[in-house]
Amino acid sequence: MSNISTDLQDVEKIIVLDYGSQYNQLISRRIREIGVFSELKSHKISAAEVRAINPVGIILSGGPNSVYEDGSFDIDPEIFELGIPILGICYGMQLLTHKLGGKVVPAGDAGNREYGQSPLTHTTSALFEGTPEEQIVLMSHGDAVTEIPADFVRTGTSADCPYAAIENPDKHIYGIQFHPEVRHSVYGNDILRNFALNICKAKGDWSMDNFIDMQIKKIRETVGDKRVLLGLSGGVDSSVVGVLLQKAIGDQLICIFVDHGLLRKGEADQVMDMLGGKFGLNIVKADAAKRFLDKLAGVSDPEQKRKLIGNEFVYVFDDEASKLKDVKFLAQGTLYTDVIESGTDTAQTIKSHHNVGGLPEDMQFELIEPLNTLYKDEVRALGTELGMPDHIVWRQPFPGPGLAIRVMGEITEEKLETVRESDAILREEIAKAGLDRDIWQYFTVNTGVRSVGVMGDGRTYDYTIAIRAITSIDGMTADFAKIPWEVLQKISVRIVNEVDHVNRIVYDITSKPPATVEWE
């Protein structure tokens, strides 16, 4: 199986070298907000590979390592000789200091460690142009720079960090000991903008409009006169892919909507009416609910569920494709966050994503993933740019495995129905309360836990339903939504009264990290 993904080789970009920081994706996201394309690259990348990418700038991320310890993440020293502007953030600053002849020690040997917001004082620097001389930044470091490399100057200090910012303006190499990418650094976006636009001289013209033009051109060149299959779930991602592909190749696109019996209430009809009727997509509906549920019988492990569903999904495609001619490509709505969450050089796999793992190697199609460099909010912006209405663009995210990963443990029709009905109530009440655009994602989960209750004059022993609602910008980090108590109470009462086999409701108040958005 080959993979044809987004080709952005000719796009002006800033690359972020990944040293394991929890904020890596946020750095990339902030640079994109400025109007410059940005993507993560392994810290193992060579100078030759960087030269081939030809970025206008390089950012070295933070990370948990100490540069003076054996096995710490390193950098090809020739990268410093490429003449490309470099910004080192936290560990990135310590690394460039260490590699260029300065000294880094445990912060306790040089002063105090700093964790949290701290006042920073800076001198004149292109990096700080237009920002106050004293400003609040987020510090998070256990090591400190005590000597800076030759030809570097100090441009920033804090109470406990004598070298909070350093630079060699002649070589366009900058280091900061704080995190400009987080909101706690009040002028962080201005600092990143100065780096991207003033130091790297980026044009700042990255937008969804030029992304569409590039993607349409790339899709047409790749596909030629062959046909493309798209697994249409009705969610935001696959819907945007469908409209984008139809704009590029028209009737060469065949959308296969697999009703795997794991959909939300009324979703199958909505998909056919909305995308087939209003947008005119050519949709083949495959009724495969029994096939999927038979495969999932007795399966409790979440990873096994995902892979079984992924495999079966493709096998259904194979069955449908065998009826068609000149079908060469399979399109998916894989996002940048999906790729990241399936593991990188610096992190263990969080979970195999349904658009990344679980696909058989002998799959007969070539894979097209036109959204795999975009974050979720960028996909919504793309949908709007394509003329899609808000009720599609702002549709609640829904995972490929469907309700299978919102039922803990073995899947049964009874459990599925509790999630399907409770989720419909939740969505209805959130919309009535006017919160549907404020909350990033909200859904219910059958926890698989039964508990004792009392309903009427009788004892019950029924399921516990969890409500999960989060606020986020890009899906990489999230906080639990602070839904008003009266709204939660109404939802709870309705679910218990209207959904069979449920007698208890709990609210998930965990952020991401440490939890993921979905329970499985």
C-alpha positions in Angstrom: 0.0 0.0 0.0 1.5 3.3 -1.0 0.6 6.7 0.5 0.1 9.8 -1.4 -0.1 12.7 1.0 -0.1 16.4 0.9 2.9 17.7 -1.0 4.0 21.1 0.3 7.6 21.0 -0.8 7.3 24.3 -2.6 5.5 26.1 0.2 7.4 28.6 2.3 7.8 26.9 5.7 9.4 27.0 9.1 10.2 23.5 10.5 10.1 22.6 14.2 12.6 20.0 15.4 11.0 17.7 17.9 12.8 17.3 21.2 9.9 15.9 23.1 8.1 19.0 24.5 4.4 18.7 25.2 4.1 22.0 23.4 5.7 21.0 20.1 2.4 20.9 18.1 1.4 24.2 19.6 4.6 25.9 18.3 3.7 24.7 14.8 0.1 25.8 15.2 1.2 29.3 16.3 3.5 29.7 13.3 0.6 28.8 11.0 -1.6 31.4 12.7 0.9 34.0 11.6 0.4 32.9 8.0 3.5 30.7 7.6 3.2 27.0 7.0 5.0 24.9 9.7 5.5 21.2 10.5 7.3 19.0 12.9 10.5 17.1 11.9 12.6 14.6 13.9 15.5 16.0 15.8 17.5 13.3 14.0 17.2 15.2 10.7 20.5 15.8 8.9 21.7 19.1 7.6 21.4 17.7 4.1 17.8 16.8 4.6 17.1 20.3 6.0 18.7 21.8 3.0 16.5 19.7 0.7 13.4 21.0 2.5 14.7 24.5 2.2 12.8 26.1 5.1 13.0 29.8 5.8 13.5 29.1 9.5 14.1 26.4 12.1 12.8 26.2 15.6 14.4 23.9 18.2 11.6 22.8 20.6 11.8 22.3 24.3 12.1 18.9 25.9 12.7 16.9 29.1 16.3 16.0 28.4 19.5 17.6 29.9 22.1 18.4 27.3 25.0 17.3 29.5 23.6 13.8 30.0 24.5 10.8 27.9 21.8 9.9 25.4 20.2 13.3 25.4 18.6 14.4 22.1 21.2 15.9 19.8 21.4 17.9 16.6 23.5 17.7 13.4 26.0 20.6 14.1 26.1 21.4 10.4 22.6 22.7 10.7 24.0 25.8 12.4 26.1 26.4 9.3 23.3 26.5 6.8 22.6 30.2 7.2 18.9 29.5 8.0 17.6 31.5 11.0 17.2 29.4 14.1 15.2 29.9 17.3 15.9 27.6 20.3 13.2 27.4 22.9 14.1 26.1 26.4 15.9 22.8 25.7 16.5 24.2 22.2 18.3 27.2 23.7 20.4 25.0 26.0 21.2 22.6 23.1 22.5 25.4 20.8 24.4 26.9 23.7 26.0 23.5 24.5 26.8 22.7 20.8 28.3 26.2 20.1 30.7 26.3 23.0 28.6 27.7 25.9 27.9 26.0 29.3 24.7 24.5 30.7 24.3 23.2 34.2 21.5 22.1 36.5 19.6 25.2 37.5 20.2 24.6 41.2 23.9 25.1 40.6 23.3 28.5 38.9 20.3 29.9 40.8 16.8 28.6 41.0 14.7 26.4 38.7 11.8 28.3 37.2 8.3 26.8 36.7 5.4 29.1 36.0 5.0 32.7 35.0 7.9 35.1 35.6 8.7 38.7 34.7 11.3 39.0 31.8 13.3 42.1 31.1 14.8 42.4 27.6 17.2 44.7 25.7 17.0 45.8 22.1 16.5 42.8 19.8 14.7 42.0 16.6 13.1 39.2 18.4 11.4 41.4 21.0 10.6 44.3 18.6 7.3 46.0 19.5 6.9 44.3 22.9 7.3 45.9 26.4 10.8 46.0 27.9 9.3 44.0 30.9 6.8 41.3 30.2 5.4 38.1 31.7 6.5 34.8 30.2 6.1 31.1 31.1 9.3 29.5 32.4 9.7 25.8 32.7 13.3 24.7 33.1 15.4 22.6 35.4 18.7 23.5 33.7 20.3 26.9 33.1 22.8 28.5 30.8 25.8 30.0 32.7 28.1 30.8 29.8 27.0 31.8 26.3 28.9 30.9 23.1 31.4 33.3 21.6 29.8 36.1 19.5 26.5 35.7 21.3 25.0 38.5 23.4 22.5 38.4 26.3 19.1 40.0 25.4 16.9 38.9 28.3 17.0 38.2 32.0 14.6 37.1 34.7 14.9 37.1 38.5 16.2 33.6 38.6 17.6 33.2 35.0 20.6 35.5 34.1 20.4 34.2 30.5 16.7 34.2 29.6 17.3 35.2 26.0 20.5 35.2 23.9 21.3 35.8 20.3 24.0 35.9 17.5 22.3 38.4 15.2 25.0 38.0 12.5 24.2 34.3 12.2 20.5 34.8 12.9 20.6 32.3 15.8 18.4 33.1 18.8 17.7 31.3 22.1 15.0 31.9 24.7 14.5 30.1 28.0 10.7 30.5 28.1 7.8 29.2 26.0 6.4 31.9 23.6 3.9 29.4 22.2 1.7 29.3 25.3 -0.9 31.9 26.3 0.8 32.4 29.6 3.6 34.2 27.8 1.7 37.4 27.2 3.6 38.6 24.1 4.7 35.2 22.9 2.8 35.5 19.6 4.5 38.8 18.9 7.9 37.2 19.5 7.1 34.3 17.2 5.7 36.7 14.6 9.0 38.7 14.8 11.0 35.6 14.2 8.8 34.4 11.3 8.3 37.6 9.4 11.1 39.9 10.4 14.0 37.5 11.0 13.1 34.7 8.6 11.6 37.1 6.1 8.6 34.9 5.5 5.9 36.4 3.4 3.1 35.3 5.8 0.8 34.4 2.9 -0.1 30.9 3.9 -3.9 30.5 3.8 -6.7 28.0 3.1 -7.3 29.7 -0.2 -3.8 28.8 -1.6 -4.0 25.4 0.1 -7.1 24.6 -1.9 -5.5 25.6 -5.2 -2.3 23.6 -4.4 -4.3 20.5 -3.4 -6.6 20.6 -6.4 -3.6 20.7 -8.7 -1.8 17.9 -6.8 -4.9 15.7 -6.7 -5.5 16.1 -10.4 -1.8 15.3 -11.2 -1.9 12.3 -8.9 -5.2 10.8 -9.9 -5.2 11.4 -13.7 -8.2 9.7 -15.2 -8.6 7.0 -12.5 -11.3 6.9 -9.9 -11.1 7.5 -6.1 -13.0 5.9 -3.3 -13.8 7.9 -0.2 -15.0 6.4 3.0 -17.8 8.9 3.9 -18.8 9.0 7.6 -20.6 12.3 7.5 -18.2 13.8 10.0 -16.4 17.0 9.3 -13.1 15.5 8.1 -14.5 13.0 5.5 -17.1 15.6 4.4 -14.5 18.2 3.7 -12.4 15.7 1.9 -15.4 14.7 -0.2 -16.2 18.3 -1.3 -12.5 19.0 -2.0 -12.1 15.9 -4.1 -15.3 16.5 -6.0 -14.1 20.1 -6.7 -10.9 18.5 -8.1 -12.0 15.5 -10.0 -15.8 15.6 -10.1 -17.5 12.3 -11.0 -14.3 10.4 -10.7 -15.0 10.4 -7.0 -17.1 7.6 -5.6 -18.1 7.9 -1.9 -18.8 4.7 -0.1 -20.8 5.3 3.0 -20.4 2.2 5.3 -23.2 1.9 7.8 -21.3 -0.3 10.2 -24.0 -0.2 12.9 -21.9 2.0 15.1 -23.3 5.4 14.1 -25.1 8.1 16.1 -28.9 8.3 16.1 -30.3 9.2 12.7 -26.8 9.7 11.2 -27.2 7.3 8.2 -30.2 9.2 6.8 -28.5 12.6 7.5 -25.4 11.6 5.5 -27.4 10.5 2.5 -29.7 13.6 2.6 -27.1 16.2 3.3 -24.1 15.2 1.2 -25.8 13.1 -1.4 -28.8 15.4 -1.8 -27.5 18.9 -1.2 -23.9 18.5 -2.4 -24.6 15.9 -5.1 -21.8 13.6 -4.1 -22.0 10.1 -5.7 -22.6 7.9 -2.7 -22.9 4.2 -2.5 -24.3 3.0 0.8 -23.1 -0.3 2.1 -25.3 -1.8 4.8 -22.7 -3.8 6.8 -23.9 -3.5 10.4 -24.2 -7.3 11.0 -20.8 -7.9 9.4 -19.0 -5.5 11.8 -20.9 -6.5 14.9 -20.1 -10.2 14.2 -16.4 -9.4 13.9 -16.5 -7.4 17.2 -18.3 -10.1 19.2 -16.4 -10.9 22.3 -13.7 -8.3 21.7 -12.9 -6.0 24.7 -9.4 -4.6 24.0 -9.6 -1.1 22.5 -6.6 -1.5 20.2 -8.0 -4.7 18.8 -11.4 -3.0 18.2 -9.7 -0.2 16.3 -7.7 -2.6 14.1 -10.6 -4.9 13.5 -12.8 -2.0 12.4 -10.1 -0.6 10.3 -9.5 -3.9 8.5 -13.2 -4.6 8.0 -13.8 -1.1 6.7 -11.2 -1.7 4.0 -12.6 -5.2 3.2 -16.0 -3.6 2.6 -14.3 -1.2 0.3 -12.7 -4.1 -1.5 -16.1 -5.7 -2.0 -17.6 -2.5 -3.4 -14.5 -1.7 -5.5 -14.6 -5.1 -7.2 -17.9 -3.9 -8.8 -16.2 -0.8 -10.3 -13.5 -0.2 -12.9 -10.4 2.0 -12.9 -10.5 2.5 -9.1 -7.0 3.1 -8.0 -7.1 5.4 -4.9 -8.6 5.4 -1.4 -9.1 8.8 0.2 -9.0 9.4 4.0 -9.6 12.3 6.2 -6.5 11.8 8.3 -5.4 15.0 10.1 -2.0 16.2 11.3 -3.1 15.5 14.9 -3.9 11.9 13.9 -0.4 11.3 12.6 1.2 12.9 15.6 -1.0 10.9 18.1 0.1 7.6 16.4 3.6 8.2 17.7 6.8 10.1 16.9 10.5 9.7 17.6 10.2 11.3 21.0 7.0 9.7 22.3 5.4 6.3 22.7 2.3 5.6 20.7 -0.7 7.1 22.6 -3.1 4.9 20.6 -3.1 3.8 17.0 -5.4 6.1 15.1 -8.2 4.7 13.1 -6.9 6.6 10.0 -3.3 5.6 10.6 -3.2 2.1 12.1 -5.2 -1.0 11.2 -4.9 -0.9 7.5 -3.6 -4.1 5.8 -0.3 -3.9 3.9 -1.8 -5.7 0.9 -4.7 -3.2 0.5 -5.3 -2.8 -3.2 -5.6 1.0 -3.2 -3.1 3.8 -3.0 -3.9 6.1 -0.2 -4.7 9.8 -0.6 -4.7 11.9 2.6 -5.2 15.6 1.5 -5.8 16.9 5.0 -2.9 15.2 6.8 -1.0 18.4 7.3 -3.9 20.3 8.8 -5.2 20.8 12.3 -8.9 20.4 13.1 -9.6 24.2 13.2 -7.9 24.5 9.8 -10.1 21.8 8.4 -13.2 23.8 9.5 -11.7 26.9 7.9 -11.1 24.9 4.7 -14.7 23.7 4.7 -16.0 27.3 5.0 -13.6 28.3 2.2 -15.1 25.5 0.1 -18.6 27.0 0.7 -19.8 24.3 3.1 -22.5 25.5 5.6 -21.9 25.9 9.3 -24.0 22.9 10.3 -21.6 20.6 8.4 -18.4 22.5 9.2 -19.2 22.7 12.9 -20.5 19.1 13.1 -19.4 17.3 16.2 -16.2 15.2 15.6 -16.8 11.5 15.3 -14.2 8.8 15.3 -13.9 6.3 12.4 -14.6 3.4 14.7 -17.8 5.1 15.8 -19.6 4.2 19.0 -17.3 1.1 19.3 -14.8 3.2 21.2 -17.5 4.8 23.3 -18.6 1.5 24.6 -16.1 0.2 27.2 -15.5 -3.6 27.0 -17.4 -5.9 24.8 -19.9 -4.4 22.4 -23.5 -5.4 22.5 -26.6 -4.0 20.9 -27.9 -3.0 24.3 -24.8 -1.0 25.2 -24.8 0.7 21.7 -28.3 1.7 22.2 -27.6 3.3 25.6 -24.8 5.4 24.0 -26.8 6.3 20.9 -29.9 7.5 22.8 -27.9 9.3 25.6 -25.7 11.0 23.0 -28.8 12.3 21.2 -30.1 13.8 24.4 -26.8 15.4 25.3 -26.5 17.0 21.8 -30.1 18.3 21.9 -29.7 19.9 25.4 -26.3 21.4 24.6 -27.8 23.0 21.5 -30.8 24.3 23.4 -28.5 25.9 26.0 -26.6 27.7 23.2 -23.3 25.9 24.0 -22.9 23.9 20.8 -20.4 26.4 19.3 -18.5 27.0 22.6 -17.7 23.3 23.4 -15.2 21.7 21.0 -16.6 18.2 21.5 -19.1 16.4 23.6 -20.4 12.9 23.7 -21.5 10.1 26.0 -19.7 6.8 26.9 -21.0 3.6 28.3 -18.4 2.9 30.9 -19.2 -0.8 31.1 -19.7 -0.4 34.8 -23.0 -1.4 36.4 -24.1 0.0 39.7 -27.1 -0.4 42.1 -29.9 2.1 41.9 -33.5 2.7 42.9 -36.2 3.5 40.4 -39.7 3.6 41.5 -40.1 1.0 44.2 -37.6 -1.3 42.7 -33.8 -2.0 42.9 -31.9 -1.6 39.6 -28.5 -2.8 38.5 -27.8 -0.9 35.3 -25.1 0.9 33.3 -23.2 4.1 34.2 -23.0 6.7 31.4 -20.2 9.2 31.4 -20.5 12.6 29.7 -17.3 13.9 28.1 -17.2 17.5 27.0 -14.0 19.5 26.2 -12.9 22.9 25.1 -9.9 23.1 22.7 -8.5 25.1 19.8 -6.7 22.4 17.8 -7.4 19.1 19.6 -3.8 18.7 20.8 -4.6 19.9 24.3 -8.0 20.3 25.9 -9.8 21.3 29.1 -13.1 19.8 30.4 -16.0 22.1 29.6 -17.5 24.0 32.5 -21.1 23.2 31.6 -23.6 25.0 33.9 -24.9 22.7 36.7 -28.5 23.3 35.7 -27.8 22.1 32.1 -25.9 19.0 33.4 -28.8 18.2 35.8 -31.3 18.4 33.0 -29.2 16.1 30.8 -28.8 13.6 33.6 -32.5 13.5 34.5 -33.5 13.0 30.9 -31.0 10.3 30.2 -31.9 8.3 33.3 -35.6 8.7 32.6 -35.6 8.2 28.8 -32.8 5.6 28.2 -33.3 2.0 29.2 -30.7 0.2 31.2 -29.1 3.4 32.6 -29.3 4.5 36.2 -26.3 6.6 36.9 -24.6 9.6 35.1 -21.0 10.9 35.8 -19.1 13.8 34.3 -15.5 13.4 33.1 -13.5 16.4 34.4 -10.1 15.3 33.1 -8.0 17.5 30.8 -5.9 16.4 27.8 -3.2 15.6 28.8 -3.2 13.4 30.9 -6.3 11.9 29.3 -7.1 11.7 25.6 -10.4 13.0 24.3 -11.9 9.6 23.6 -12.0 7.0 26.3 -10.6 4.3 24.0 
